[in-house]
Amino acid sequence: MRLLNDWLLSYLDYTHELEAPELFHVWCGVSAVATMLGRNVWLERGYGNLYPNHYIILVAKSALCRKSVSVLTVRDLLLRTKVVEMMADRITNAGILTRLHKTAQKTGKSEVLIFSEELSIFLSKEETHKGLLPTLTSLYGCPDIFVNELKTVPTDVLTNTCLNILAATTPTDLTDLIPSTATGKGFTPRLHLIYQEKRRHKKSKPKLDQTIAEKLVADLVDMRKMSGLFVMSSEDEKWFDSWYNSIEAPQDESLDGFYGRKHDTMLKLAMVVSAAQSSELVVTVPQMKTAIKLLDQMEGFMPQAYQEIGKHESTDHVDRVLKQLERRGGKATKSEILHDNWNKFDAKEWIEISYHMQESELIEVVVGRPTVYLLKGGKKR
């Protein structure tokens, strides 16, 4: 029997004194519910089953938005349930498959929550470039059977897989960990990159109501008991079809991969919203609308998060020079630019940087003695 009318709303009430943006706590709450549901529940979509797992990454500059506090707060509740299989060690291809195998031996399902308050601590750049991302991509779909081709892992086949990820990172670490080749396809579109730039308020000693915490934990345990097929009424299916046909391709091509599976993501999220409200295995229009609202909030910041992925060091130079040109009234000589950046790049490197800026129509060059660079049309990168 549930103690709370809506777990997600109650979790927001529980965390309202914390400084982190509300959006961080919303998605931490989503991760908690999704983890408790695991493979126990699903939606049948003709081409296969959808399970309510999510790959959620909180993104903000270091110490700015209290992202670590956000993930640690929900982690503590999950630990108190004593039913969550959690992996917080440095992750490798072999390590994650071994852990899933051991979990299946104990519970009958290859289910794990990968958790980290700092993504770079457990996900190394070396591993992401050695084939880990394709493994995470394949596991996102919760395959009934996952064939393991790594001889170092004590199993050839994983069954009944379900992987959730909840982690936090900075834009800089995100850049290092995810190569540009993964942007817009494969792994990246499966990530929920929750990007924020400001904390919601400042509070030196926030408090958490332990009475609410006890109810949150109890209801999480109750969610773990849910099992079976989620269903939709004919009217709900009709509404979903209408919404699905209304989805338009984004202008930003980097979001193509995300939009290509947006309908599935919405339904996965709608199952979480439904489970947060009751143990009835039903997805309704109001729950789908709530899921869409959450996705829309996230999408508003996704272009900013995506532009960080695969970002090259020269891009930082471009941003810096643009700001310098603005401060100088929109123009500067070559010697002035090199003087302003004497410890950032040399004259040879400036040739490549300025060429990139010209090709991107950010600046124009007036060749002469001296050569002058003009900020083109007031454009900013």
Secondary structure as UniProt FT lines:
FT   HELIX           7..14
FT   TURN            15..17
FT   HELIX           22..37
FT   TURN            38..39
FT   STRAND          41..44
FT   STRAND          49..50
FT   STRAND          55..59
FT   TURN            62..64
FT   HELIX           67..81
FT   STRAND          86..87
FT   HELIX           93..107
FT   STRAND          110..116
FT   HELIX           119..122
FT   HELIX           125..127
FT   HELIX           128..132
FT   HELIX           133..140
FT   STRAND          145..147
FT   TURN            151..152
FT   STRAND          157..159
FT   STRAND          161..169
FT   HELIX           171..177
FT   HELIX           180..182
FT   TURN            183..184
FT   TURN            186..187
FT   HELIX           188..190
FT   STRAND          191..195
FT   HELIX           210..224
FT   STRAND          228..231
FT   HELIX           234..246
FT   HELIX           253..255
FT   HELIX           256..260
FT   HELIX           262..277
FT   HELIX           285..299
FT   TURN            300..301
FT   HELIX           302..308
FT   TURN            309..310
FT   HELIX           313..327
FT   TURN            328..329
FT   STRAND          331..333
FT   HELIX           334..340
FT   TURN            341..344
FT   HELIX           347..359
FT   TURN            360..361
FT   STRAND          363..366
FT   STRAND          372..375
FT   TURN            377..378
//
